[in-house]
Amino acid sequence: MSLELVVSNISKSYSSDAILKNCSFTFNSSGIYALMGPNGCGKSTFLRICALLESPDSGDINFHSDGKPVIKDISLMRRITILLPKIGVFNTTVFKNVAYGLRIRNLEQGDTVSRVEKALDFVGLLQKKNQKALTLSTGETKRLGIARALVIEPEIFFLDEPTASVDQKNTGIIDGIIQKLKRDSRSTIIIATHDTSQAERLADKLLFMNNGQITEST
Amino acid sequence: MGSILEGFIKAFFLIVQLDRELLSIIFLSLEVSGSALLIASALGIPAGSILGLKKFRGRGSIITLSNTFMGLPPVVVGLFVYLLLSRRGPLGFMTLLYNPSAMIIAQTILIVPIITSLCHSAVISVDPIIRQAAVTLGATPFQSSFTVIKEARYGILSGVIAGLGRAIGEIGAILIVGGNIAGYTRVMTTTIALETDKGNFELALALGIILLIISLLINIGLHHIQQKGMVRTIR
């Protein structure tokens, strides 16, 4: 059974601007959730708090596995991941970028190679595995970010505007990758997007961020 | 003009014939400056990294001090080390004065601030998103810090090479603490000064040419590293 994420009454403000106001939601099933809302409505803040990159001013974020609470430590951090709008490409090859998450987990070399190649094949970058990652195009960089996250097989995968500033062709490729991911993986995928048509194309559940709170589409 | 030309020709022959005295001076210079560089890197890289990665009380003062010490006058460092190591000094019992170890200590003191400051600058210039990316992929605080240092490697290496450049061309400090003893503490820069004084230009010129070549190689290395670092654009 995958991780369950319970968000309880979280609030967050930046210099007296309340971004999230007693926001609550439970992500309790695998599949794709799309969190929609206009730019600046708090989607990214919500995702960053859920991914434990930031703390809320008040409220709680809790994870459960098989009905039991999970302690928020490094082992939990290794079961979830987030694709940020700015990928943060390491100055090395495409292969080594994707292998990073496995290397820090001290995975065996043989397993690392096969898993990295599988992830690169999944996002269509296997041919570029020996290329310097910094020479990839914006769309390819996003795909690299997805491969880097997928290789660690996260139970919850947050994607913050995965196709922002990506051309139409690469948006189509990334949509295809997410759809393939939905078929092949049992992860919970939570996408923040302002693109309504993308959300409708990909998501099993549509969520709206409005006035610092989340509502589910019926 | 003729004597200068003659000096150059004799210097050229000294280099081509691999003159024993010339070689021993070059090797001692490289040994002293190389050892100082190793010690200074072992101290300066961790210090610069910590200054770049951690926020703690007094950090700003240490950075200011380190930046100020980048321009330490070598003779002042030489005097300071001399006073420390002289028979009546606090470390006089170690009998290190007029010995290559004293020269290594003096050069280490001179280049630690250079390596520390340039390493600090390199680490803080890494986009914070790199550390965050490492965290999102499951890195521990130590692993994410190490990743940032690794991303700063070109800048750090520039600092190390700049340190080597300073050490190899330095004269004031090593002349005071080394004493310029033939076959023991005589290095390239002190030999050039001495032989010029004596009017013996061929050895001085030969060493000058070699020093220039080493300097050129260091600068080519530095330029190459800077070019590599410039390719970096954050995505």
Interface residues (C-beta under 8 A of the other chain):
Chain A: A51 L53 I74 M77 R78 T81 I82 L83 L84 K86 I87 G88 V89 F90 N91 Y100 G101 I104 R105 K132 L134 L136 T138 T141 R148 A149 I152
Chain B: D127 I129 I130 Q132 A133 A134 V135 T136 L137 G138 A139 T140 Q143 T147 K150 E151 V231 R232 T233 I234 R235
